[in-house]
Amino acid sequence: MFESEWMQIALEEAELALTEHEVPVGAVIVKDNVVVSRAHNLCVTRNDPTAHAEILAALDAFHMLGSLDGCTMYVTLEPCAMCAGAMVHMRLPRLVYGAFDPLNGCCGSRVDLGDHWFDHSIETIGGILEDHCTTILKEFFSSIRKK
């Protein structure tokens, strides 16, 4: 499959987050062209500020496989410091994200925590299906402001 096809699956997860009144971020972990795990934000549902899509998907895959060796994470929004740090500690080799986050993004926008800061680096690609990933977030926050 192509990068955009995996990102489309992450967007499906983001749509699920919308139905649960969560910030619409979705993540998918892929290994050997097979989806290992997928998740969306559940911070509100779980009353847990750490329940980001990236953390949930990575933990699920890590527990299932024992490591993230050979995996790629596809996520609709550039990860924050918490998620980027978790990816470094779990030794995720590759990250692909959609929308850039100039305020909180820690995989290229504000800083790049996965790029030689620590003892593990993450190959990172941003901007895959960026317009779709950005639109779902903008529409969500616009609807919140209207309320």
Secondary structure, 3 states (H helix, E strand, C coil): CCHHHHHHHHHHHHHHHHHCCCCCCEEEEEECCEEEEEEECCHHHHCCCCCCHHHHHHHHHHHHHCCCCCEEEEEEECCCHHHHHHHHHCCCCEEEEEECCCCCCCECCCCECCCCCCCCCCEEEECCCHHHHHHHHHHHHHHHHHC
